[in-house]
């Protein structure tokens, strides 16, 4: 059994109207800056202003990760777009629900059926 943190992996698909990003690993105090920078960079330097995040592969998220999500959401809004959580892991869904952020983060996207059933 290993207690080493799972490294952050970010995979992007860029279309003219939407950037879709799949994230795997942990978004915590150590990786949140990398995550935030990667997401805001994709928004600021791409032609799409909306970002769809698949967080189903995120095994852990802490308050630094939530703060990074909120920064990305605000960046998307300032660019006239949205942050849409398309899928979440149970860990992410639980934290977002506990903090009352579900609708704030997925306000313009469809409800996350996987998270809703968790």
N, CA, C and O atoms as a printed pandas DataFrame, in Angstrom:
     atom_number atom_name residue_name chain_id  residue_number  x_coord  y_coord  z_coord
0              1         N          UNK        A               1    0.840   -1.175    0.000
1              2        CA          UNK        A               1    0.000    0.000    0.000
2              3         C          UNK        A               1    0.890    1.245    0.000
3              4         O          UNK        A               1    1.794    1.380    0.824
4              5         N          UNK        A               2    0.620    2.130   -0.922
5              6        CA          UNK        A               2    1.424    3.332   -1.051
6              7         C          UNK        A               2    0.670    4.545   -0.532
7              8         O          UNK        A               2   -0.531    4.687   -0.762
8              9         N          UNK        A               3    1.384    5.419    0.172
9             10        CA          UNK        A               3    0.785    6.642    0.671
10            11         C          UNK        A               3    1.287    7.856   -0.098
11            12         O          UNK        A               3    1.057    8.992    0.316
12            13         N          UNK        A               4    1.966    7.623   -1.205
13            14        CA          UNK        A               4    2.445    8.727   -2.026
14            15         C          UNK        A               4    1.269    9.357   -2.761
15            16         O          UNK        A               4    0.380    8.643   -3.225
16            17         N          UNK        A               5    1.250   10.682   -2.874
17            18        CA          UNK        A               5    0.157   11.332   -3.593
18            19         C          UNK        A               5    0.162   10.940   -5.064
19            20         O          UNK        A               5    1.207   10.695   -5.666
20            21         N          UNK        A               6   -1.029   10.891   -5.612
21            22        CA          UNK        A               6   -1.173   10.580   -7.028
22            23         C          UNK        A               6   -0.831   11.839   -7.824
23            24         O          UNK        A               6   -1.409   12.896   -7.572
24            25         N          UNK        A               7    0.096   11.746   -8.780
25            26        CA          UNK        A               7    0.477   12.943   -9.543
26            27         C          UNK        A               7   -0.696   13.472  -10.363
27            28         O          UNK        A               7   -1.572   12.713  -10.777
28            29         N          UNK        A               8   -0.700   14.759  -10.587
29            30        CA          UNK        A               8   -1.755   15.410  -11.351
30            31         C          UNK        A               8   -1.511   15.209  -12.839
31            32         O          UNK        A               8   -0.416   15.466  -13.340
32            33         N          UNK        A               9   -2.548   14.744  -13.545
33            34        CA          UNK        A               9   -2.493   14.578  -15.001
34            35         C          UNK        A               9   -3.636   15.370  -15.604
35            36         O          UNK        A               9   -4.780   15.265  -15.159
36            37         N          UNK        A              10   -3.320   16.171  -16.627
37            38        CA          UNK        A              10   -4.308   17.030  -17.268
38            39         C          UNK        A              10   -4.279   16.763  -18.767
39            40         O          UNK        A              10   -3.242   16.907  -19.414
40            41         N          UNK        A              11   -5.432   16.372  -19.311
41            42        CA          UNK        A              11   -5.552   16.086  -20.739
42            43         C          UNK        A              11   -6.625   17.006  -21.306
43            44         O          UNK        A              11   -7.732   17.069  -20.771
44            45         N          UNK        A              12   -6.309   17.720  -22.386
45            46        CA          UNK        A              12   -7.236   18.698  -22.962
46            47         C          UNK        A              12   -7.657   18.323  -24.373
47            48         O          UNK        A              12   -6.891   17.752  -25.149
48            49         N          UNK        A              13   -8.902   18.665  -24.677
49            50        CA          UNK        A              13   -9.424   18.622  -26.052
50            51         C          UNK        A              13   -9.953   20.018  -26.335
51            52         O          UNK        A              13  -10.840   20.510  -25.637
52            53         N          UNK        A              14   -9.413   20.645  -27.350
53            54        CA          UNK        A              14   -9.768   22.035  -27.622
54            55         C          UNK        A              14  -10.590   22.118  -28.904
55            56         O          UNK        A              14  -10.174   21.661  -29.969
56            57         N          UNK        A              15  -11.774   22.720  -28.763
57            58        CA          UNK        A              15  -12.641   23.018  -29.903
58            59         C          UNK        A              15  -12.833   24.529  -29.930
59            60         O          UNK        A              15  -12.549   25.193  -28.933
60            61         N          UNK        A              16  -13.300   25.085  -31.023
61            62        CA          UNK        A              16  -13.460   26.542  -31.084
62            63         C          UNK        A              16  -14.392   27.106  -30.015
63            64         O          UNK        A              16  -14.178   28.221  -29.540
64            65         N          UNK        A              17  -15.425   26.351  -29.630
65            66        CA          UNK        A              17  -16.405   26.871  -28.685
66            67         C          UNK        A              17  -16.233   26.371  -27.254
67            68         O          UNK        A              17  -16.843   26.916  -26.335
68            69         N          UNK        A              18  -15.411   25.340  -27.052
69            70        CA          UNK        A              18  -15.319   24.720  -25.736
70            71         C          UNK        A              18  -13.997   23.993  -25.573
71            72         O          UNK        A              18  -13.533   23.311  -26.486
72            73         N          UNK        A              19  -13.399   24.144  -24.409
73            74        CA          UNK        A              19  -12.224   23.367  -24.039
74            75         C          UNK        A              19  -12.689   22.311  -23.050
75            76         O          UNK        A              19  -13.285   22.640  -22.025
76            77         N          UNK        A              20  -12.423   21.048  -23.347
77            78        CA          UNK        A              20  -12.769   19.958  -22.453
78            79         C          UNK        A              20  -11.486   19.436  -21.836
79            80         O          UNK        A              20  -10.529   19.110  -22.538
80            81         N          UNK        A              21  -11.479   19.362  -20.501
81            82        CA          UNK        A              21  -10.282   18.952  -19.786
82            83         C          UNK        A              21  -10.620   17.792  -18.857
83            84         O          UNK        A              21  -11.585   17.848  -18.095
84            85         N          UNK        A              22   -9.817   16.750  -18.933
85            86        CA          UNK        A              22   -9.931   15.609  -18.026
86            87         C          UNK        A              22   -8.769   15.689  -17.044
87            88         O          UNK        A              22   -7.610   15.814  -17.440
88            89         N          UNK        A              23   -9.098   15.616  -15.765
89            90        CA          UNK        A              23   -8.089   15.740  -14.715
90            91         C          UNK        A              23   -8.060   14.450  -13.910
91            92         O          UNK        A              23   -9.102   13.914  -13.534
92            93         N          UNK        A              24   -6.858   13.963  -13.653
93            94        CA          UNK        A              24   -6.656   12.767  -12.842
94            95         C          UNK        A              24   -5.624   13.079  -11.756
95            96         O          UNK        A              24   -4.694   13.856  -11.973
96            97         N          UNK        A              25   -5.801   12.466  -10.592
97            98        CA          UNK        A              25   -4.844   12.661   -9.504
98            99         C          UNK        A              25   -5.451   13.447   -8.367
99           100         O          UNK        A              25   -6.661   13.401   -8.145
100          101         N          UNK        A              26   -4.611   14.169   -7.644
101          102        CA          UNK        A              26   -5.027   14.936   -6.479
102          103         C          UNK        A              26   -4.879   16.428   -6.751
103          104         O          UNK        A              26   -3.873   16.878   -7.301
104          105         N          UNK        A              27   -5.901   17.188   -6.356
105          106        CA          UNK        A              27   -5.822   18.646   -6.444
106          107         C          UNK        A              27   -5.780   19.142   -5.004
107          108         O          UNK        A              27   -6.805   19.254   -4.332
108          109         N          UNK        A              28   -4.575   19.432   -4.555
109          110        CA          UNK        A              28   -4.373   19.831   -3.163
110          111         C          UNK        A              28   -3.428   21.017   -3.101
111          112         O          UNK        A              28   -3.116   21.630   -4.122
112          113         N          UNK        A              29   -2.981   21.330   -1.913
113          114        CA          UNK        A              29   -2.125   22.496   -1.724
114          115         C          UNK        A              29   -0.859   22.412   -2.594
115          116         O          UNK        A              29   -0.320   23.442   -2.999
116          117         N          UNK        A              30   -0.393   21.212   -2.875
117          118        CA          UNK        A              30    0.821   21.049   -3.683
118          119         C          UNK        A              30    0.550   21.171   -5.182
119          120         O          UNK        A              30    1.406   21.656   -5.922
120          121         N          UNK        A              31   -0.625   20.741   -5.642
121          122        CA          UNK        A              31   -0.898   20.713   -7.080
122          123         C          UNK        A              31   -1.894   21.765   -7.547
123          124         O          UNK        A              31   -2.048   21.976   -8.750
124          125         N          UNK        A              32   -2.578   22.432   -6.609
125          126        CA          UNK        A              32   -3.589   23.433   -6.987
126          127         C          UNK        A              32   -3.008   24.550   -7.858
127          128         O          UNK        A              32   -3.660   24.946   -8.824
128          129         N          UNK        A              33   -1.815   25.076   -7.564
129          130        CA          UNK        A              33   -1.269   26.113   -8.449
130          131         C          UNK        A              33   -1.057   25.611   -9.882
131          132         O          UNK        A              33   -1.327   26.337  -10.839
132          133         N          UNK        A              34   -0.580   24.385  -10.029
133          134        CA          UNK        A              34   -0.394   23.798  -11.355
134          135         C          UNK        A              34   -1.743   23.664  -12.064
135          136         O          UNK        A              34   -1.866   24.005  -13.240
136          137         N          UNK        A              35   -2.743   23.173  -11.352
137          138        CA          UNK        A              35   -4.084   23.014  -11.905
138          139         C          UNK        A              35   -4.655   24.360  -12.332
139          140         O          UNK        A              35   -5.127   24.513  -13.459
140          141         N          UNK        A              36   -4.610   25.338  -11.426
141          142        CA          UNK        A              36   -5.163   26.663  -11.706
142          143         C          UNK        A              36   -4.482   27.297  -12.911
143          144         O          UNK        A              36   -5.146   27.843  -13.793
144          145         N          UNK        A              37   -3.160   27.223  -12.944
145          146        CA          UNK        A              37   -2.411   27.812  -14.059
146          147         C          UNK        A              37   -2.775   27.125  -15.382
147          148         O          UNK        A              37   -2.983   27.796  -16.393
148          149         N          UNK        A              38   -2.850   25.809  -15.374
149          150        CA          UNK        A              38   -3.174   25.073  -16.602
150          151         C          UNK        A              38   -4.563   25.436  -17.107
151          152         O          UNK        A              38   -4.762   25.610  -18.310
152          153         N          UNK        A              39   -5.529   25.552  -16.193
153          154        CA          UNK        A              39   -6.903   25.865  -16.611
154          155         C          UNK        A              39   -7.033   27.302  -17.101
155          156         O          UNK        A              39   -7.630   27.544  -18.150
156          157         N          UNK        A              40   -6.484   28.253  -16.359
157          158        CA          UNK        A              40   -6.597   29.650  -16.776
158          159         C          UNK        A              40   -5.804   29.900  -18.058
159          160         O          UNK        A              40   -6.191   30.739  -18.871
160          161         N          UNK        A              41   -4.702   29.182  -18.242
161          162        CA          UNK        A              41   -3.929   29.300  -19.471
162          163         C          UNK        A              41   -4.740   28.823  -20.668
163          164         O          UNK        A              41   -4.715   29.452  -21.726
164          165         N          UNK        A              42   -5.458   27.717  -20.506
165          166        CA          UNK        A              42   -6.288   27.191  -21.599
166          167         C          UNK        A              42   -7.415   28.163  -21.943
167          168         O          UNK        A              42   -7.796   28.288  -23.106
168          169         N          UNK        A              43   -7.939   28.841  -20.943
169          170        CA          UNK        A              43   -8.983   29.832  -21.198
170          171         C          UNK        A              43   -8.422   31.104  -21.816
171          172         O          UNK        A              43   -8.970   31.617  -22.792
172          173         N          UNK        A              44   -7.345   31.606  -21.259
173          174        CA          UNK        A              44   -6.805   32.896  -21.691
174          175         C          UNK        A              44   -6.136   32.851  -23.062
175          176         O          UNK        A              44   -6.146   33.848  -23.784
176          177         N          UNK        A              45   -5.564   31.721  -23.427
177          178        CA          UNK        A              45   -4.812   31.648  -24.677
178          179         C          UNK        A              45   -5.518   30.857  -25.765
179          180         O          UNK        A              45   -4.964   30.656  -26.846
180          181         N          UNK        A              46   -6.717   30.413  -25.494
181          182        CA          UNK        A              46   -7.479   29.682  -26.502
182          183         C          UNK        A              46   -8.587   30.543  -27.056
183          184         O          UNK        A              46   -8.809   31.661  -26.590
184          185         N          UNK        A              47   -9.276   30.032  -28.038
185          186        CA          UNK        A              47  -10.377   30.783  -28.627
186          187         C          UNK        A              47  -11.682   30.540  -27.877
187          188         O          UNK        A              47  -12.618   31.329  -28.007
188          189         N          UNK        A              48  -11.761   29.468  -27.097
189          190        CA          UNK        A              48  -12.976   29.154  -26.346
190          191         C          UNK        A              48  -12.944   29.835  -24.981
191          192         O          UNK        A              48  -11.893   29.936  -24.347
192          193         N          UNK        A              49  -14.111   30.300  -24.540
193          194        CA          UNK        A              49  -14.182   30.933  -23.230
194          195         C          UNK        A              49  -14.849   30.023  -22.202
195          196         O          UNK        A              49  -14.897   30.362  -21.019
196          197         N          UNK        A              50  -15.362   28.881  -22.633
197          198        CA          UNK        A              50  -15.982   27.946  -21.702
198          199         C          UNK        A              50  -15.093   26.732  -21.515
199          200         O          UNK        A              50  -14.385   26.297  -22.423
200          201         N          UNK        A              51  -15.155   26.200  -20.298
201          202        CA          UNK        A              51  -14.297   25.084  -19.922
202          203         C          UNK        A              51  -15.163   23.995  -19.298
203          204         O          UNK        A              51  -15.846   24.231  -18.302
204          205         N          UNK        A              52  -15.130   22.805  -19.888
205          206        CA          UNK        A              52  -15.843   21.650  -19.340
206          207         C          UNK        A              52  -14.814   20.763  -18.650
207          208         O          UNK        A              52  -13.856   20.304  -19.271
208          209         N          UNK        A              53  -15.027   20.526  -17.350
209          210        CA          UNK        A              53  -14.080   19.737  -16.567
210          211         C          UNK        A              53  -14.643   18.369  -16.228
211          212         O          UNK        A              53  -15.747   18.248  -15.697
212          213         N          UNK        A              54  -13.872   17.348  -16.542
213          214        CA          UNK        A              54  -14.175   15.984  -16.115
214          215         C          UNK        A              54  -13.244   15.700  -14.944
215          216         O          UNK        A              54  -12.045   15.485  -15.125
216          217         N          UNK        A              55  -13.811   15.702  -13.746
217          218        CA          UNK        A              55  -13.027   15.476  -12.533
218          219         C          UNK        A              55  -13.285   14.085  -11.958
219          220         O          UNK        A              55  -13.059   13.854  -10.771
220          221         N          UNK        A              56  -13.755   13.164  -12.790
221          222        CA          UNK        A              56  -14.068   11.816  -12.303
222          223         C          UNK        A              56  -12.817   11.057  -11.873
223          224         O          UNK        A              56  -12.914   10.091  -11.117
224          225         N          UNK        A              57  -11.656   11.475  -12.340
225          226        CA          UNK        A              57  -10.406   10.823  -11.966
226          227         C          UNK        A              57   -9.671   11.499  -10.833
227          228         O          UNK        A              57   -8.534   11.135  -10.534
228          229         N          UNK        A              58  -10.299   12.486  -10.188
229          230        CA          UNK        A              58   -9.668   13.182   -9.069
230          231         C          UNK        A              58   -9.942   12.388   -7.795
231          232         O          UNK        A              58  -11.089   12.235   -7.374
232          233         N          UNK        A              59   -8.874   11.889   -7.195
233          234        CA          UNK        A              59   -9.013   11.033   -6.011
234          235         C          UNK        A              59   -9.052   11.815   -4.714
235          236         O          UNK        A              59   -9.461   11.278   -3.685
236          237         N          UNK        A              60   -8.630   13.089   -4.740
237          238        CA          UNK        A              60   -8.616   13.912   -3.531
238          239         C          UNK        A              60   -8.625   15.373   -3.937
239          240         O          UNK        A              60   -7.970   15.765   -4.903
240          241         N          UNK        A              61   -9.374   16.176   -3.190
241          242        CA          UNK        A              61   -9.362   17.629   -3.388
242          243         C          UNK        A              61   -9.485   18.276   -2.014
243          244         O          UNK        A              61  -10.272   17.833   -1.178
244          245         N          UNK        A              62   -8.701   19.325   -1.789
245          246        CA          UNK        A              62   -8.775   20.035   -0.516
246          247         C          UNK        A              62   -9.218   21.471   -0.774
247          248         O          UNK        A              62   -9.621   21.811   -1.886
248          249         N          UNK        A              63   -9.142   22.315    0.259
249          250        CA          UNK        A              63   -9.612   23.688    0.118
250          251         C          UNK        A              63   -8.812   24.471   -0.925
251          252         O          UNK        A              63   -9.357   25.365   -1.573
252          253         N          UNK        A              64   -7.540   24.150   -1.094
253          254        CA          UNK        A              64   -6.738   24.814   -2.130
254          255         C          UNK        A              64   -7.257   24.433   -3.520
255          256         O          UNK        A              64   -7.253   25.258   -4.434
256          257         N          UNK        A              65   -7.698   23.195   -3.673
257          258        CA          UNK        A              65   -8.281   22.753   -4.941
258          259         C          UNK        A              65   -9.605   23.436   -5.222
259          260         O          UNK        A              65   -9.882   23.820   -6.358
260          261         N          UNK        A              66  -10.432   23.589   -4.182
261          262        CA          UNK        A              66  -11.710   24.288   -4.339
262          263         C          UNK        A              66  -11.459   25.746   -4.710
263          264         O          UNK        A              66  -12.129   26.295   -5.585
264          265         N          UNK        A              67  -10.490   26.370   -4.038
265          266        CA          UNK        A              67  -10.161   27.754   -4.363
266          267         C          UNK        A              67   -9.710   27.865   -5.828
267          268         O          UNK        A              67  -10.080   28.816   -6.516
268          269         N          UNK        A              68   -8.929   26.915   -6.299
269          270        CA          UNK        A              68   -8.485   26.922   -7.692
270          271         C          UNK        A              68   -9.685   26.796   -8.634
271          272         O          UNK        A              68   -9.736   27.473   -9.660
272          273         N          UNK        A              69  -10.644   25.940   -8.296
273          274        CA          UNK        A              69  -11.855   25.818   -9.115
274          275         C          UNK        A              69  -12.598   27.151   -9.188
275          276         O          UNK        A              69  -13.077   27.537  -10.254
276          277         N          UNK        A              70  -12.692   27.848   -8.065
277          278        CA          UNK        A              70  -13.394   29.133   -8.044
278          279         C          UNK        A              70  -12.654   30.192   -8.857
279          280         O          UNK        A              70  -13.284   31.021   -9.513
280          281         N          UNK        A              71  -11.328   30.170   -8.817
281          282        CA          UNK        A              71  -10.541   31.104   -9.631
282          283         C          UNK        A              71  -10.758   30.816  -11.114
283          284         O          UNK        A              71  -10.911   31.740  -11.914
284          285         N          UNK        A              72  -10.772   29.549  -11.473
285          286        CA          UNK        A              72  -11.003   29.171  -12.877
286          287         C          UNK        A              72  -12.401   29.590  -13.304
287          288         O          UNK        A              72  -12.591   30.098  -14.409
288          289         N          UNK        A              73  -13.380   29.377  -12.430
289          290        CA          UNK        A              73  -14.748   29.785  -12.743
290          291         C          UNK        A              73  -14.809   31.291  -12.986
291          292         O          UNK        A              73  -15.420   31.739  -13.956
292          293         N          UNK        A              74  -14.184   32.067  -12.115
293          294        CA          UNK        A              74  -14.208   33.528  -12.253
294          295         C          UNK        A              74  -13.485   33.966  -13.526
295          296         O          UNK        A              74  -13.937   34.889  -14.203
296          297         N          UNK        A              75  -12.387   33.325  -13.853
297          298        CA          UNK        A              75  -11.663   33.641  -15.088
298          299         C          UNK        A              75  -12.549   33.388  -16.298
299          300         O          UNK        A              75  -12.609   34.213  -17.210
300          301         N          UNK        A              76  -13.237   32.253  -16.311
301          302        CA          UNK        A              76  -14.141   31.933  -17.423
302          303         C          UNK        A              76  -15.242   32.984  -17.530
303          304         O          UNK        A              76  -15.577   33.424  -18.629
304          305         N          UNK        A              77  -15.807   33.388  -16.384
305          306        CA          UNK        A              77  -16.864   34.406  -16.392
306          307         C          UNK        A              77  -16.353   35.731  -16.949
307          308         O          UNK        A              77  -17.037   36.381  -17.740
308          309         N          UNK        A              78  -15.159   36.128  -16.537
309          310        CA          UNK        A              78  -14.594   37.384  -17.022
310          311         C          UNK        A              78  -14.360   37.364  -18.526
311          312         O          UNK        A              78  -14.370   38.408  -19.179
312          313         N          UNK        A              79  -14.150   36.169  -19.071
313          314        CA          UNK        A              79  -13.948   36.019  -20.515
314          315         C          UNK        A              79  -15.266   35.771  -21.249
315          316         O          UNK        A              79  -15.273   35.538  -22.457
316          317         N          UNK        A              80  -16.380   35.823  -20.514
317          318        CA          UNK        A              80  -17.693   35.633  -21.128
318          319         C          UNK        A              80  -18.097   34.177  -21.258
319          320         O          UNK        A              80  -19.006   33.855  -22.024
320          321         N          UNK        A              81  -17.447   33.303  -20.533
321          322        CA          UNK        A              81  -17.743   31.875  -20.636
322          323         C          UNK        A              81  -18.217   31.290  -19.325
323          324         O          UNK        A              81  -18.684   32.001  -18.436
324          325         N          UNK        A              82  -18.089   29.987  -19.225
325          326        CA          UNK        A              82  -18.566   29.254  -18.063
326          327         C          UNK        A              82  -17.592   28.153  -17.695
327          328         O          UNK        A              82  -16.783   27.712  -18.511
328          329         N          UNK        A              83  -17.687   27.716  -16.440
329          330        CA          UNK        A              83  -17.017   26.507  -15.974
330          331         C          UNK        A              83  -18.111   25.479  -15.754
331          332         O          UNK        A              83  -19.050   25.715  -14.993
332          333         N          UNK        A              84  -17.992   24.340  -16.420
333          334        CA          UNK        A              84  -19.002   23.299  -16.339
334          335         C          UNK        A              84  -18.350   22.025  -15.837
335          336         O          UNK        A              84  -17.418   21.513  -16.457
336          337         N          UNK        A              85  -18.839   21.509  -14.709
337          338        CA          UNK        A              85  -18.356   20.215  -14.222
338          339         C          UNK        A              85  -19.189   19.139  -14.901
339          340         O          UNK        A              85  -20.373   18.982  -14.602
340          341         N          UNK        A              86  -18.574   18.406  -15.807
341          342        CA          UNK        A              86  -19.317   17.380  -16.543
342          343         C          UNK        A              86  -19.393   16.069  -15.787
343          344         O          UNK        A              86  -20.414   15.383  -15.832
344          345         N          UNK        A              87  -18.329   15.715  -15.096
345          346        CA          UNK        A              87  -18.283   14.498  -14.280
346          347         C          UNK        A              87  -17.402   14.774  -13.080
347          348         O          UNK        A              87  -16.440   15.538  -13.162
348          349         N          UNK        A              88  -17.739   14.140  -11.957
349          350        CA          UNK        A              88  -16.923   14.296  -10.766
350          351         C          UNK        A              88  -16.768   12.947  -10.081
351          352         O          UNK        A              88  -17.605   12.057  -10.226
352          353         N          UNK        A              89  -15.696   12.820   -9.345
353          354        CA          UNK        A              89  -15.521   11.647   -8.492
354          355         C          UNK        A              89  -16.404   11.840   -7.264
355          356         O          UNK        A              89  -16.836   12.959   -6.987
356          357         N          UNK        A              90  -16.675   10.779   -6.534
357          358        CA          UNK        A              90  -17.462   10.937   -5.298
358          359         C          UNK        A              90  -16.818   11.920   -4.320
359          360         O          UNK        A              90  -17.526   12.653   -3.629
360          361         N          UNK        A              91  -15.484   11.941   -4.253
361          362        CA          UNK        A              91  -14.792   12.845   -3.343
362          363         C          UNK        A              91  -15.051   14.307   -3.715
363          364         O          UNK        A              91  -15.335   15.133   -2.848
364          365         N          UNK        A              92  -14.953   14.613   -4.992
365          366        CA          UNK        A              92  -15.187   15.983   -5.454
366          367         C          UNK        A              92  -16.653   16.351   -5.269
367          368         O          UNK        A              92  -16.963   17.438   -4.781
368          369         N          UNK        A              93  -17.552   15.460   -5.653
369          370        CA          UNK        A              93  -18.986   15.735   -5.538
370          371         C          UNK        A              93  -19.371   16.016   -4.095
371          372         O          UNK        A              93  -20.141   16.938   -3.826
372          373         N          UNK        A              94  -18.846   15.234   -3.171
373          374        CA          UNK        A              94  -19.180   15.411   -1.754
374          375         C          UNK        A              94  -18.706   16.769   -1.256
375          376         O          UNK        A              94  -19.463   17.476   -0.591
376          377         N          UNK        A              95  -17.478   17.145   -1.561
377          378        CA          UNK        A              95  -16.944   18.422   -1.092
378          379         C          UNK        A              95  -17.703   19.591   -1.713
379          380         O          UNK        A              95  -18.033   20.549   -1.014
380          381         N          UNK        A              96  -17.982   19.529   -2.996
381          382        CA          UNK        A              96  -18.720   20.595   -3.669
382          383         C          UNK        A              96  -20.116   20.723   -3.059
383          384         O          UNK        A              96  -20.601   21.833   -2.840
384          385         N          UNK        A              97  -20.764   19.582   -2.783
385          386        CA          UNK        A              97  -22.082   19.608   -2.152
386          387         C          UNK        A              97  -22.019   20.172   -0.734
387          388         O          UNK        A              97  -22.842   21.010   -0.364
388          389         N          UNK        A              98  -21.049   19.719    0.062
389          390        CA          UNK        A              98  -20.927   20.197    1.437
390          391         C          UNK        A              98  -20.712   21.707    1.498
391          392         O          UNK        A              98  -21.203   22.375    2.408
392          393         N          UNK        A              99  -19.984   22.232    0.537
393          394        CA          UNK        A              99  -19.703   23.666    0.508
394          395         C          UNK        A              99  -20.802   24.474   -0.176
395          396         O          UNK        A              99  -20.742   25.702   -0.222
396          397         N          UNK        A             100  -21.804   23.775   -0.707
397          398        CA          UNK        A             100  -22.902   24.462   -1.374
398          399         C          UNK        A             100  -22.504   25.081   -2.697
399          400         O          UNK        A             100  -23.085   26.086   -3.107
400          401         N          UNK        A             101  -21.530   24.504   -3.370
401          402        CA          UNK        A             101  -21.021   25.076   -4.619
402          403         C          UNK        A             101  -21.538   24.380   -5.873
403          404         O          UNK        A             101  -21.242   24.832   -6.979
404          405         N          UNK        A             102  -22.289   23.312   -5.741
405          406        CA          UNK        A             102  -22.715   22.532   -6.902
406          407         C          UNK        A             102  -23.313   23.420   -7.987
407          408         O          UNK        A             102  -22.890   23.349   -9.141
408          409         N          UNK        A             103  -24.277   24.245   -7.640
409          410        CA          UNK        A             103  -24.941   25.036   -8.667
410          411         C          UNK        A             103  -24.082   26.206   -9.117
411          412         O          UNK        A             103  -24.184   26.648  -10.261
412          413         N          UNK        A             104  -23.246   26.704   -8.236
413          414        CA          UNK        A             104  -22.346   27.784   -8.619
414          415         C          UNK        A             104  -21.356   27.309   -9.673
415          416         O          UNK        A             104  -21.072   28.038  -10.623
416          417         N          UNK        A             105  -20.830   26.111   -9.523
417          418        CA          UNK        A             105  -19.835   25.624  -10.467
418          419         C          UNK        A             105  -20.457   25.035  -11.731
419          420         O          UNK        A             105  -19.837   25.074  -12.794
420          421         N          UNK        A             106  -21.664   24.493  -11.634
421          422        CA          UNK        A             106  -22.290   23.851  -12.787
422          423         C          UNK        A             106  -23.541   24.607  -13.211
423          424         O          UNK        A             106  -24.476   24.011  -13.744
424          425         N          UNK        A             107  -23.562   25.908  -12.978
425          426        CA          UNK        A             107  -24.765   26.697  -13.184
426          427         C          UNK        A             107  -25.309   26.599  -14.602
427          428         O          UNK        A             107  -26.526   26.590  -14.790
428          429         N          UNK        A             108  -24.444   26.527  -15.595
429          430        CA          UNK        A             108  -24.941   26.508  -16.969
430          431         C          UNK        A             108  -24.835   25.132  -17.601
431          432         O          UNK        A             108  -25.233   24.941  -18.750
432          433         N          UNK        A             109  -24.305   24.183  -16.863
433          434        CA          UNK        A             109  -24.157   22.853  -17.415
434          435         C          UNK        A             109  -25.240   21.928  -16.906
435          436         O          UNK        A             109  -25.961   22.266  -15.967
436          437         N          UNK        A             110  -25.358   20.765  -17.517
437          438        CA          UNK        A             110  -26.338   19.795  -17.055
438          439         C          UNK        A             110  -25.938   19.251  -15.700
439          440         O          UNK        A             110  -24.752   19.249  -15.369
440          441         N          UNK        A             111  -26.902   18.783  -14.895
441          442        CA          UNK        A             111  -26.544   18.212  -13.603
442          443         C          UNK        A             111  -25.669   16.988  -13.789
443          444         O          UNK        A             111  -25.787   16.265  -14.779
444          445         N          UNK        A             112  -24.805   16.770  -12.839
445          446        CA          UNK        A             112  -23.899   15.636  -12.894
446          447         C          UNK        A             112  -24.608   14.404  -12.357
447          448         O          UNK        A             112  -24.775   14.254  -11.147
448          449         N          UNK        A             113  -25.022   13.526  -13.255
449          450        CA          UNK        A             113  -25.794   12.357  -12.856
450          451         C          UNK        A             113  -24.969   11.394  -12.016
451          452         O          UNK        A             113  -25.496   10.790  -11.082
452          453         N          UNK        A             114  -23.696   11.240  -12.325
453          454        CA          UNK        A             114  -22.847   10.331  -11.556
454          455         C          UNK        A             114  -22.701   10.829  -10.120
455          456         O          UNK        A             114  -22.761   10.036   -9.181
456          457         N          UNK        A             115  -22.512   12.119   -9.946
457          458        CA          UNK        A             115  -22.353   12.671   -8.607
458          459         C          UNK        A             115  -23.670   12.661   -7.848
459          460         O          UNK        A             115  -23.687   12.450   -6.635
460          461         N          UNK        A             116  -24.774   12.887   -8.554
461          462        CA          UNK        A             116  -26.064   12.931   -7.897
462          463         C          UNK        A             116  -26.451   11.569   -7.311
463          464         O          UNK        A             116  -27.170   11.492   -6.315
464          465         N          UNK        A             117  -25.966   10.507   -7.939
465          466        CA          UNK        A             117  -26.306    9.173   -7.450
466          467         C          UNK        A             117  -25.319    8.683   -6.400
467          468         O          UNK        A             117  -25.528    7.625   -5.805
468          469         N          UNK        A             118  -24.235    9.445   -6.160
469          470        CA          UNK        A             118  -23.215    9.025   -5.178
470          471         C          UNK        A             118  -23.651    9.320   -3.769
471          472         O          UNK        A             118  -22.918    9.034   -2.823
